[in-house]
Amino acid sequence: MPNDPMMLLSYVNTQLRDFYPDLESFCKAQDADPDVLVSKLASIDYRYDKNLNRFV
């Protein structure tokens, strides 16, 4: 996964849109810590919207 927060945002949202029903499924498949992911994207003012299944 990209380390740069903006690139990470694009990557994660694309993956969520195309392959995963929710953030939990994505994190399990990618072996990623959801708290770290959410924190990194929060640093650029993005929050996960469960209804939209994307960071906004």
C-alpha beads as a LAMMPS data file, in Angstrom:
LAMMPS data file: protein, C-alpha beads

56 atoms
55 bonds

1 atom types
1 bond types

-500.0 500.0 xlo xhi
-500.0 500.0 ylo yhi
-500.0 500.0 zlo zhi

Masses

1 110.0

Atoms # bond

1 1 1 0.000 0.000 0.000
2 1 1 1.193 3.532 -0.664
3 1 1 2.778 5.395 2.228
4 1 1 1.844 8.898 1.053
5 1 1 -1.572 9.764 2.562
6 1 1 -3.043 11.166 -0.673
7 1 1 -1.930 8.150 -2.696
8 1 1 -3.200 5.890 0.081
9 1 1 -6.580 7.611 -0.047
10 1 1 -6.898 7.010 -3.764
11 1 1 -5.754 3.399 -3.472
12 1 1 -8.043 2.528 -0.553
13 1 1 -11.133 4.171 -2.025
14 1 1 -10.583 2.406 -5.340
15 1 1 -10.158 -0.936 -3.602
16 1 1 -13.262 -0.364 -1.484
17 1 1 -15.298 0.613 -4.523
18 1 1 -14.167 -2.261 -6.720
19 1 1 -13.519 -5.211 -4.426
20 1 1 -14.617 -4.907 -0.795
21 1 1 -17.994 -4.465 0.899
22 1 1 -16.488 -2.641 3.890
23 1 1 -13.298 -1.382 5.498
24 1 1 -13.006 -4.431 7.744
25 1 1 -12.921 -6.808 4.763
26 1 1 -10.324 -4.666 3.018
27 1 1 -8.073 -4.557 6.087
28 1 1 -8.316 -8.316 6.621
29 1 1 -7.452 -9.055 2.994
30 1 1 -4.552 -6.581 3.000
31 1 1 -3.361 -7.581 6.486
32 1 1 -3.618 -3.919 7.458
33 1 1 -4.328 -2.415 10.857
34 1 1 -7.597 -0.471 10.484
35 1 1 -6.673 1.930 13.305
36 1 1 -3.422 2.886 11.573
37 1 1 -5.181 3.304 8.234
38 1 1 -7.967 5.447 9.699
39 1 1 -5.434 7.526 11.622
40 1 1 -3.239 8.123 8.574
41 1 1 -6.210 9.278 6.487
42 1 1 -7.556 11.363 9.370
43 1 1 -4.259 13.265 9.238
44 1 1 -5.425 14.679 5.882
45 1 1 -8.994 15.216 7.151
46 1 1 -10.652 12.149 5.656
47 1 1 -13.053 9.935 7.591
48 1 1 -14.500 6.570 6.680
49 1 1 -18.199 6.746 5.775
50 1 1 -19.722 3.341 6.359
51 1 1 -22.818 4.111 4.255
52 1 1 -20.756 5.150 1.249
53 1 1 -17.993 2.608 1.941
54 1 1 -15.311 5.174 1.249
55 1 1 -13.199 7.842 2.872
56 1 1 -14.691 11.303 2.440

Bonds

1 1 1 2
2 1 2 3
3 1 3 4
4 1 4 5
5 1 5 6
6 1 6 7
7 1 7 8
8 1 8 9
9 1 9 10
10 1 10 11
11 1 11 12
12 1 12 13
13 1 13 14
14 1 14 15
15 1 15 16
16 1 16 17
17 1 17 18
18 1 18 19
19 1 19 20
20 1 20 21
21 1 21 22
22 1 22 23
23 1 23 24
24 1 24 25
25 1 25 26
26 1 26 27
27 1 27 28
28 1 28 29
29 1 29 30
30 1 30 31
31 1 31 32
32 1 32 33
33 1 33 34
34 1 34 35
35 1 35 36
36 1 36 37
37 1 37 38
38 1 38 39
39 1 39 40
40 1 40 41
41 1 41 42
42 1 42 43
43 1 43 44
44 1 44 45
45 1 45 46
46 1 46 47
47 1 47 48
48 1 48 49
49 1 49 50
50 1 50 51
51 1 51 52
52 1 52 53
53 1 53 54
54 1 54 55
55 1 55 56
